Structure formats: C-alpha cells, structure tokens
C-alpha cells in the first residue's frame, strides 16, 4: 500500500491540497464539509498522515479544489490499485476515471440548470 509521510518534498499530495485550499480562501472545515469528511481528516491529509486515501476521497477533493483528478493522483507516491496492474494499465484506468469525472460534472451542471 502507498504511504504518505510527513516532510515529503514540495508538491506532495498534502501540500497540493493545502496550497489549493488556501488559494481558494477555504477553511479546513469548509473543505471537509464539501468533500464529506471530518476536518481532522483534512488536517491529516495536508500533513501527509493518511495512508492510501480512498479513490472516492481523492475524486471529491479534486472536484472541490478544482484540480484534475489525474494531477492529484499523480502526487501519491504509489498509486494503489485494488489489484495488481502495470504502469500502462494504471494510466488507462486514470484516463477513464478522468473521462467519467468530466461526464459526471456535465450531468451535475445540467441538473443544476433545471
């Protein structure tokens, strides 16, 4: 399983979340509420204390923080899949996930306009 450790180099998963949240002038509590997680979880994410965040959590974070899912996933040192796959398969899965995310955003946008 991929692990995130405090003190990782610049641009880590946690630093990316924190920098984007602060740039959006968003509190940890607001981010937590919008993502559907506890504020303490946001703190742990920002300090790289969460081991293998769920794919749903990563997708929700990317959406709320307006980051491409693939970009945020790329910040994880070892992308963890529920099964063993090669690098090219991981890229294919991420590409399909990104496409699905885009389609979901379009659906939500259309529903909001109703």
Chimera marker file (.cmm) of the C-alpha trace (Angstrom):
<marker_set name="trace">
<marker id="1" x="0.000" y="0.000" z="0.000" r="1" g="1" b="0" radius="0.5"/>
<marker id="2" x="1.206" y="3.504" z="-0.796" r="1" g="1" b="0" radius="0.5"/>
<marker id="3" x="2.110" y="5.608" z="2.199" r="1" g="1" b="0" radius="0.5"/>
<marker id="4" x="2.334" y="9.331" z="2.630" r="1" g="1" b="0" radius="0.5"/>
<marker id="5" x="4.783" y="10.596" z="5.190" r="1" g="1" b="0" radius="0.5"/>
<marker id="6" x="5.147" y="13.997" z="6.794" r="1" g="1" b="0" radius="0.5"/>
<marker id="7" x="8.045" y="16.043" z="5.485" r="1" g="1" b="0" radius="0.5"/>
<marker id="8" x="7.788" y="14.837" z="1.899" r="1" g="1" b="0" radius="0.5"/>
<marker id="9" x="9.257" y="17.118" z="-0.753" r="1" g="1" b="0" radius="0.5"/>
<marker id="10" x="7.446" y="20.168" z="-2.128" r="1" g="1" b="0" radius="0.5"/>
<marker id="11" x="4.409" y="19.417" z="-4.199" r="1" g="1" b="0" radius="0.5"/>
<marker id="12" x="3.356" y="16.414" z="-2.149" r="1" g="1" b="0" radius="0.5"/>
<marker id="13" x="-0.247" y="15.261" z="-2.057" r="1" g="1" b="0" radius="0.5"/>
<marker id="14" x="-0.866" y="17.064" z="1.241" r="1" g="1" b="0" radius="0.5"/>
<marker id="15" x="0.911" y="20.253" z="0.221" r="1" g="1" b="0" radius="0.5"/>
<marker id="16" x="-1.084" y="20.386" z="-3.001" r="1" g="1" b="0" radius="0.5"/>
<marker id="17" x="-4.348" y="20.110" z="-1.069" r="1" g="1" b="0" radius="0.5"/>
<marker id="18" x="-3.313" y="22.762" z="1.454" r="1" g="1" b="0" radius="0.5"/>
<marker id="19" x="-1.978" y="25.208" z="-1.154" r="1" g="1" b="0" radius="0.5"/>
<marker id="20" x="-5.100" y="24.929" z="-3.302" r="1" g="1" b="0" radius="0.5"/>
<marker id="21" x="-7.423" y="25.225" z="-0.279" r="1" g="1" b="0" radius="0.5"/>
<marker id="22" x="-5.638" y="28.357" z="0.930" r="1" g="1" b="0" radius="0.5"/>
<marker id="23" x="-5.601" y="29.848" z="-2.581" r="1" g="1" b="0" radius="0.5"/>
<marker id="24" x="-9.390" y="29.388" z="-2.640" r="1" g="1" b="0" radius="0.5"/>
<marker id="25" x="-9.611" y="31.056" z="0.815" r="1" g="1" b="0" radius="0.5"/>
<marker id="26" x="-11.320" y="27.959" z="2.155" r="1" g="1" b="0" radius="0.5"/>
<marker id="27" x="-11.117" y="26.734" z="5.738" r="1" g="1" b="0" radius="0.5"/>
<marker id="28" x="-10.350" y="23.129" z="6.560" r="1" g="1" b="0" radius="0.5"/>
<marker id="29" x="-13.905" y="22.787" z="7.890" r="1" g="1" b="0" radius="0.5"/>
<marker id="30" x="-15.436" y="24.111" z="4.667" r="1" g="1" b="0" radius="0.5"/>
<marker id="31" x="-13.327" y="21.723" z="2.591" r="1" g="1" b="0" radius="0.5"/>
<marker id="32" x="-14.254" y="18.857" z="4.895" r="1" g="1" b="0" radius="0.5"/>
<marker id="33" x="-17.962" y="19.668" z="4.641" r="1" g="1" b="0" radius="0.5"/>
<marker id="34" x="-17.858" y="19.856" z="0.849" r="1" g="1" b="0" radius="0.5"/>
<marker id="35" x="-15.847" y="16.646" z="0.474" r="1" g="1" b="0" radius="0.5"/>
<marker id="36" x="-17.857" y="14.740" z="3.079" r="1" g="1" b="0" radius="0.5"/>
<marker id="37" x="-15.025" y="14.033" z="5.510" r="1" g="1" b="0" radius="0.5"/>
<marker id="38" x="-14.063" y="15.201" z="9.011" r="1" g="1" b="0" radius="0.5"/>
<marker id="39" x="-11.981" y="18.348" z="9.489" r="1" g="1" b="0" radius="0.5"/>
<marker id="40" x="-9.382" y="16.209" z="11.252" r="1" g="1" b="0" radius="0.5"/>
<marker id="41" x="-9.100" y="14.121" z="8.084" r="1" g="1" b="0" radius="0.5"/>
<marker id="42" x="-8.276" y="17.269" z="6.094" r="1" g="1" b="0" radius="0.5"/>
<marker id="43" x="-5.548" y="18.087" z="8.632" r="1" g="1" b="0" radius="0.5"/>
<marker id="44" x="-4.136" y="14.583" z="8.347" r="1" g="1" b="0" radius="0.5"/>
<marker id="45" x="-4.234" y="14.738" z="4.549" r="1" g="1" b="0" radius="0.5"/>
<marker id="46" x="-2.448" y="18.089" z="4.490" r="1" g="1" b="0" radius="0.5"/>
<marker id="47" x="0.278" y="16.745" z="6.773" r="1" g="1" b="0" radius="0.5"/>
<marker id="48" x="0.645" y="13.560" z="4.701" r="1" g="1" b="0" radius="0.5"/>
<marker id="49" x="-0.530" y="11.356" z="7.572" r="1" g="1" b="0" radius="0.5"/>
<marker id="50" x="-3.202" y="9.456" z="5.625" r="1" g="1" b="0" radius="0.5"/>
<marker id="51" x="-2.156" y="6.139" z="4.189" r="1" g="1" b="0" radius="0.5"/>
<marker id="52" x="-3.775" y="5.308" z="0.855" r="1" g="1" b="0" radius="0.5"/>
<marker id="53" x="-6.728" y="7.713" z="0.717" r="1" g="1" b="0" radius="0.5"/>
<marker id="54" x="-9.777" y="6.172" z="-0.918" r="1" g="1" b="0" radius="0.5"/>
<marker id="55" x="-10.317" y="6.819" z="-4.597" r="1" g="1" b="0" radius="0.5"/>
<marker id="56" x="-13.662" y="8.466" z="-3.785" r="1" g="1" b="0" radius="0.5"/>
<marker id="57" x="-11.987" y="10.839" z="-1.338" r="1" g="1" b="0" radius="0.5"/>
<marker id="58" x="-9.364" y="11.779" z="-3.948" r="1" g="1" b="0" radius="0.5"/>
<marker id="59" x="-12.063" y="12.349" z="-6.590" r="1" g="1" b="0" radius="0.5"/>
<marker id="60" x="-14.101" y="14.513" z="-4.203" r="1" g="1" b="0" radius="0.5"/>
<marker id="61" x="-11.041" y="16.518" z="-3.169" r="1" g="1" b="0" radius="0.5"/>
<marker id="62" x="-10.063" y="17.098" z="-6.787" r="1" g="1" b="0" radius="0.5"/>
<marker id="63" x="-13.562" y="18.234" z="-7.660" r="1" g="1" b="0" radius="0.5"/>
<marker id="64" x="-13.982" y="20.633" z="-4.752" r="1" g="1" b="0" radius="0.5"/>
<marker id="65" x="-10.464" y="22.035" z="-5.149" r="1" g="1" b="0" radius="0.5"/>
<marker id="66" x="-10.840" y="22.269" z="-8.939" r="1" g="1" b="0" radius="0.5"/>
<marker id="67" x="-7.792" y="20.094" z="-9.606" r="1" g="1" b="0" radius="0.5"/>
<marker id="68" x="-7.621" y="17.469" z="-12.334" r="1" g="1" b="0" radius="0.5"/>
<marker id="69" x="-8.083" y="14.085" z="-10.661" r="1" g="1" b="0" radius="0.5"/>
<marker id="70" x="-5.138" y="12.667" z="-12.567" r="1" g="1" b="0" radius="0.5"/>
<marker id="71" x="-2.921" y="15.507" z="-11.327" r="1" g="1" b="0" radius="0.5"/>
<marker id="72" x="-3.899" y="14.932" z="-7.706" r="1" g="1" b="0" radius="0.5"/>
<marker id="73" x="-3.490" y="11.163" z="-8.018" r="1" g="1" b="0" radius="0.5"/>
<marker id="74" x="-0.041" y="11.699" z="-9.503" r="1" g="1" b="0" radius="0.5"/>
<marker id="75" x="1.002" y="13.279" z="-6.187" r="1" g="1" b="0" radius="0.5"/>
<marker id="76" x="0.577" y="9.952" z="-4.408" r="1" g="1" b="0" radius="0.5"/>
<marker id="77" x="3.955" y="8.204" z="-4.179" r="1" g="1" b="0" radius="0.5"/>
<marker id="78" x="2.484" y="4.831" z="-5.058" r="1" g="1" b="0" radius="0.5"/>
<marker id="79" x="-0.905" y="4.781" z="-6.687" r="1" g="1" b="0" radius="0.5"/>
<marker id="80" x="-2.655" y="1.866" z="-5.043" r="1" g="1" b="0" radius="0.5"/>
<marker id="81" x="-4.988" y="-0.254" z="-7.130" r="1" g="1" b="0" radius="0.5"/>
<marker id="82" x="-7.234" y="-2.929" z="-5.642" r="1" g="1" b="0" radius="0.5"/>
<marker id="83" x="-5.455" y="-5.400" z="-7.915" r="1" g="1" b="0" radius="0.5"/>
<marker id="84" x="-2.022" y="-5.714" z="-9.496" r="1" g="1" b="0" radius="0.5"/>
<marker id="85" x="-1.666" y="-3.824" z="-12.777" r="1" g="1" b="0" radius="0.5"/>
<marker id="86" x="1.197" y="-2.483" z="-14.849" r="1" g="1" b="0" radius="0.5"/>
<marker id="87" x="2.026" y="1.175" z="-15.393" r="1" g="1" b="0" radius="0.5"/>
<marker id="88" x="0.251" y="1.392" z="-18.745" r="1" g="1" b="0" radius="0.5"/>
<marker id="89" x="-2.910" y="-0.128" z="-17.258" r="1" g="1" b="0" radius="0.5"/>
<marker id="90" x="-2.797" y="2.380" z="-14.389" r="1" g="1" b="0" radius="0.5"/>
<marker id="91" x="-2.596" y="5.225" z="-16.901" r="1" g="1" b="0" radius="0.5"/>
<marker id="92" x="-5.522" y="3.785" z="-18.839" r="1" g="1" b="0" radius="0.5"/>
<marker id="93" x="-7.579" y="3.468" z="-15.645" r="1" g="1" b="0" radius="0.5"/>
<marker id="94" x="-6.749" y="7.050" z="-14.654" r="1" g="1" b="0" radius="0.5"/>
<marker id="95" x="-7.680" y="8.310" z="-18.114" r="1" g="1" b="0" radius="0.5"/>
<marker id="96" x="-11.038" y="6.519" z="-17.975" r="1" g="1" b="0" radius="0.5"/>
<marker id="97" x="-11.611" y="7.816" z="-14.451" r="1" g="1" b="0" radius="0.5"/>
<marker id="98" x="-10.902" y="11.356" z="-15.618" r="1" g="1" b="0" radius="0.5"/>
<marker id="99" x="-13.369" y="10.970" z="-18.509" r="1" g="1" b="0" radius="0.5"/>
<marker id="100" x="-16.048" y="9.647" z="-16.150" r="1" g="1" b="0" radius="0.5"/>
<marker id="101" x="-15.419" y="12.557" z="-13.793" r="1" g="1" b="0" radius="0.5"/>
<marker id="102" x="-15.834" y="15.050" z="-16.637" r="1" g="1" b="0" radius="0.5"/>
<marker id="103" x="-19.099" y="13.403" z="-17.692" r="1" g="1" b="0" radius="0.5"/>
<marker id="104" x="-20.345" y="13.477" z="-14.104" r="1" g="1" b="0" radius="0.5"/>
<marker id="105" x="-19.590" y="17.197" z="-13.844" r="1" g="1" b="0" radius="0.5"/>
<marker id="106" x="-21.541" y="17.823" z="-17.052" r="1" g="1" b="0" radius="0.5"/>
<marker id="107" x="-24.527" y="15.874" z="-15.699" r="1" g="1" b="0" radius="0.5"/>
<marker id="108" x="-24.469" y="17.794" z="-12.424" r="1" g="1" b="0" radius="0.5"/>
<marker id="109" x="-24.199" y="21.082" z="-14.308" r="1" g="1" b="0" radius="0.5"/>
<marker id="110" x="-27.220" y="20.150" z="-16.460" r="1" g="1" b="0" radius="0.5"/>
<marker id="111" x="-29.271" y="19.116" z="-13.422" r="1" g="1" b="0" radius="0.5"/>
<marker id="112" x="-28.480" y="22.404" z="-11.666" r="1" g="1" b="0" radius="0.5"/>
<marker id="113" x="-29.819" y="24.304" z="-14.676" r="1" g="1" b="0" radius="0.5"/>
<marker id="114" x="-33.202" y="22.567" z="-14.463" r="1" g="1" b="0" radius="0.5"/>
<link id1="1" id2="2" r="1" g="1" b="0" radius="0.2"/>
<link id1="2" id2="3" r="1" g="1" b="0" radius="0.2"/>
<link id1="3" id2="4" r="1" g="1" b="0" radius="0.2"/>
<link id1="4" id2="5" r="1" g="1" b="0" radius="0.2"/>
<link id1="5" id2="6" r="1" g="1" b="0" radius="0.2"/>
<link id1="6" id2="7" r="1" g="1" b="0" radius="0.2"/>
<link id1="7" id2="8" r="1" g="1" b="0" radius="0.2"/>
<link id1="8" id2="9" r="1" g="1" b="0" radius="0.2"/>
<link id1="9" id2="10" r="1" g="1" b="0" radius="0.2"/>
<link id1="10" id2="11" r="1" g="1" b="0" radius="0.2"/>
<link id1="11" id2="12" r="1" g="1" b="0" radius="0.2"/>
<link id1="12" id2="13" r="1" g="1" b="0" radius="0.2"/>
<link id1="13" id2="14" r="1" g="1" b="0" radius="0.2"/>
<link id1="14" id2="15" r="1" g="1" b="0" radius="0.2"/>
<link id1="15" id2="16" r="1" g="1" b="0" radius="0.2"/>
<link id1="16" id2="17" r="1" g="1" b="0" radius="0.2"/>
<link id1="17" id2="18" r="1" g="1" b="0" radius="0.2"/>
<link id1="18" id2="19" r="1" g="1" b="0" radius="0.2"/>
<link id1="19" id2="20" r="1" g="1" b="0" radius="0.2"/>
<link id1="20" id2="21" r="1" g="1" b="0" radius="0.2"/>
<link id1="21" id2="22" r="1" g="1" b="0" radius="0.2"/>
<link id1="22" id2="23" r="1" g="1" b="0" radius="0.2"/>
<link id1="23" id2="24" r="1" g="1" b="0" radius="0.2"/>
<link id1="24" id2="25" r="1" g="1" b="0" radius="0.2"/>
<link id1="25" id2="26" r="1" g="1" b="0" radius="0.2"/>
<link id1="26" id2="27" r="1" g="1" b="0" radius="0.2"/>
<link id1="27" id2="28" r="1" g="1" b="0" radius="0.2"/>
<link id1="28" id2="29" r="1" g="1" b="0" radius="0.2"/>
<link id1="29" id2="30" r="1" g="1" b="0" radius="0.2"/>
<link id1="30" id2="31" r="1" g="1" b="0" radius="0.2"/>
<link id1="31" id2="32" r="1" g="1" b="0" radius="0.2"/>
<link id1="32" id2="33" r="1" g="1" b="0" radius="0.2"/>
<link id1="33" id2="34" r="1" g="1" b="0" radius="0.2"/>
<link id1="34" id2="35" r="1" g="1" b="0" radius="0.2"/>
<link id1="35" id2="36" r="1" g="1" b="0" radius="0.2"/>
<link id1="36" id2="37" r="1" g="1" b="0" radius="0.2"/>
<link id1="37" id2="38" r="1" g="1" b="0" radius="0.2"/>
<link id1="38" id2="39" r="1" g="1" b="0" radius="0.2"/>
<link id1="39" id2="40" r="1" g="1" b="0" radius="0.2"/>
<link id1="40" id2="41" r="1" g="1" b="0" radius="0.2"/>
<link id1="41" id2="42" r="1" g="1" b="0" radius="0.2"/>
<link id1="42" id2="43" r="1" g="1" b="0" radius="0.2"/>
<link id1="43" id2="44" r="1" g="1" b="0" radius="0.2"/>
<link id1="44" id2="45" r="1" g="1" b="0" radius="0.2"/>
<link id1="45" id2="46" r="1" g="1" b="0" radius="0.2"/>
<link id1="46" id2="47" r="1" g="1" b="0" radius="0.2"/>
<link id1="47" id2="48" r="1" g="1" b="0" radius="0.2"/>
<link id1="48" id2="49" r="1" g="1" b="0" radius="0.2"/>
<link id1="49" id2="50" r="1" g="1" b="0" radius="0.2"/>
<link id1="50" id2="51" r="1" g="1" b="0" radius="0.2"/>
<link id1="51" id2="52" r="1" g="1" b="0" radius="0.2"/>
<link id1="52" id2="53" r="1" g="1" b="0" radius="0.2"/>
<link id1="53" id2="54" r="1" g="1" b="0" radius="0.2"/>
<link id1="54" id2="55" r="1" g="1" b="0" radius="0.2"/>
<link id1="55" id2="56" r="1" g="1" b="0" radius="0.2"/>
<link id1="56" id2="57" r="1" g="1" b="0" radius="0.2"/>
<link id1="57" id2="58" r="1" g="1" b="0" radius="0.2"/>
<link id1="58" id2="59" r="1" g="1" b="0" radius="0.2"/>
<link id1="59" id2="60" r="1" g="1" b="0" radius="0.2"/>
<link id1="60" id2="61" r="1" g="1" b="0" radius="0.2"/>
<link id1="61" id2="62" r="1" g="1" b="0" radius="0.2"/>
<link id1="62" id2="63" r="1" g="1" b="0" radius="0.2"/>
<link id1="63" id2="64" r="1" g="1" b="0" radius="0.2"/>
<link id1="64" id2="65" r="1" g="1" b="0" radius="0.2"/>
<link id1="65" id2="66" r="1" g="1" b="0" radius="0.2"/>
<link id1="66" id2="67" r="1" g="1" b="0" radius="0.2"/>
<link id1="67" id2="68" r="1" g="1" b="0" radius="0.2"/>
<link id1="68" id2="69" r="1" g="1" b="0" radius="0.2"/>
<link id1="69" id2="70" r="1" g="1" b="0" radius="0.2"/>
<link id1="70" id2="71" r="1" g="1" b="0" radius="0.2"/>
<link id1="71" id2="72" r="1" g="1" b="0" radius="0.2"/>
<link id1="72" id2="73" r="1" g="1" b="0" radius="0.2"/>
<link id1="73" id2="74" r="1" g="1" b="0" radius="0.2"/>
<link id1="74" id2="75" r="1" g="1" b="0" radius="0.2"/>
<link id1="75" id2="76" r="1" g="1" b="0" radius="0.2"/>
<link id1="76" id2="77" r="1" g="1" b="0" radius="0.2"/>
<link id1="77" id2="78" r="1" g="1" b="0" radius="0.2"/>
<link id1="78" id2="79" r="1" g="1" b="0" radius="0.2"/>
<link id1="79" id2="80" r="1" g="1" b="0" radius="0.2"/>
<link id1="80" id2="81" r="1" g="1" b="0" radius="0.2"/>
<link id1="81" id2="82" r="1" g="1" b="0" radius="0.2"/>
<link id1="82" id2="83" r="1" g="1" b="0" radius="0.2"/>
<link id1="83" id2="84" r="1" g="1" b="0" radius="0.2"/>
<link id1="84" id2="85" r="1" g="1" b="0" radius="0.2"/>
<link id1="85" id2="86" r="1" g="1" b="0" radius="0.2"/>
<link id1="86" id2="87" r="1" g="1" b="0" radius="0.2"/>
<link id1="87" id2="88" r="1" g="1" b="0" radius="0.2"/>
<link id1="88" id2="89" r="1" g="1" b="0" radius="0.2"/>
<link id1="89" id2="90" r="1" g="1" b="0" radius="0.2"/>
<link id1="90" id2="91" r="1" g="1" b="0" radius="0.2"/>
<link id1="91" id2="92" r="1" g="1" b="0" radius="0.2"/>
<link id1="92" id2="93" r="1" g="1" b="0" radius="0.2"/>
<link id1="93" id2="94" r="1" g="1" b="0" radius="0.2"/>
<link id1="94" id2="95" r="1" g="1" b="0" radius="0.2"/>
<link id1="95" id2="96" r="1" g="1" b="0" radius="0.2"/>
<link id1="96" id2="97" r="1" g="1" b="0" radius="0.2"/>
<link id1="97" id2="98" r="1" g="1" b="0" radius="0.2"/>
<link id1="98" id2="99" r="1" g="1" b="0" radius="0.2"/>
<link id1="99" id2="100" r="1" g="1" b="0" radius="0.2"/>
<link id1="100" id2="101" r="1" g="1" b="0" radius="0.2"/>
<link id1="101" id2="102" r="1" g="1" b="0" radius="0.2"/>
<link id1="102" id2="103" r="1" g="1" b="0" radius="0.2"/>
<link id1="103" id2="104" r="1" g="1" b="0" radius="0.2"/>
<link id1="104" id2="105" r="1" g="1" b="0" radius="0.2"/>
<link id1="105" id2="106" r="1" g="1" b="0" radius="0.2"/>
<link id1="106" id2="107" r="1" g="1" b="0" radius="0.2"/>
<link id1="107" id2="108" r="1" g="1" b="0" radius="0.2"/>
<link id1="108" id2="109" r="1" g="1" b="0" radius="0.2"/>
<link id1="109" id2="110" r="1" g="1" b="0" radius="0.2"/>
<link id1="110" id2="111" r="1" g="1" b="0" radius="0.2"/>
<link id1="111" id2="112" r="1" g="1" b="0" radius="0.2"/>
<link id1="112" id2="113" r="1" g="1" b="0" radius="0.2"/>
<link id1="113" id2="114" r="1" g="1" b="0" radius="0.2"/>
</marker_set>
